[in-house]
Amino acid sequence: MRTNLEQLLAEVLQIPVERVTAELAMQDMDAWDSLKHMELIASLEQQLHIELSFDEIVTMRSVGDIKRVLSAKGVAV
Amino acid sequence: MDLREKQIIVSGGVKGLGRAIIGKLVSRGSVVTVFDIEETGFDSLKEEYPAVECVACDVSNYEGVFAATEEFFANHGAPDVLVNNAGILYSEPLLRFTGDGLQIHDRKTWDRVLQTNLSSVFYMTSCLVAKMVATRTKGVVVNIGSVAAAGNPGASAYSATKAAVHSLTGAWARELGPLGIRVVAVAPGFMDTDSARAATTETALRETIKRVPLRRLGRTEEVADAVVAVIENDFFNGKVFELDGGLTI
């Protein structure tokens, strides 16, 4: 069962949702560059009604990192 | 964006269009800081607008911009708005027929115009937008372009820099929009300013006015109004607001 977060990440990164694993990281994906990262941050903020700090943004370099940051903010992932 | 109490940096604001922009922003309650190389104009600017802070900075020099923007950030935090207004109006054709034959556009002048009108925009924007992103400040970058971006004969360097500034406006709007930073441009046509008059002849100016459907030059206050409008309108992004009296219809 895929979560809404995984669906959202798959949509923004334009990959099949099956590829969205905790290990998937920016460094492993050419398409996940800085521009895509900004788009991802904007989508997360908009969809989840949260605001991410700069430190959180630069920490979120893998799906696992993203989940950790969101969990710490009280978002169910 | 509501302009009240917003921290706004205007480059090149001591005279001409920059000064008119400052006047409008101050009247809207903004907190304005001017970055300008012309320190001799600071007293007169402060006399007219006592609350305006003046920073001596050659915006065409990266080290100077870096130091000045770091100091601004330490004192005020990230700005809400940056107006990239500094620039020089310069006319010189690619080739000139002289008594000695053909003379080509001076290379040093070419470099100076590019540095002042284009590199300065990159230096100021990159240094300040980095601070805006780091503090998650949502805001606006306004670039002063020109209708000369389409290619004014006799103004190769100036036209090229303004076309590049329009291009940066689109590129940066796409890059920074997701983070809540809009990037827009205002492109004046021929303006009634001392620098515009100095850069051309009376005859050429009269011919230009004939080509403008409204039969006059633009006023700095009108361009300043456009700058305020593009800052206030939160859905205006990545576009160039042309204000030329219909010259380019």
Interface residues (C-beta under 8 A of the other chain):
Chain A: L35 M38 E39 I41 A42 E51 L52 S53 F54
Chain B: V133 A134 T135 R136 E175 L176 P178 L179
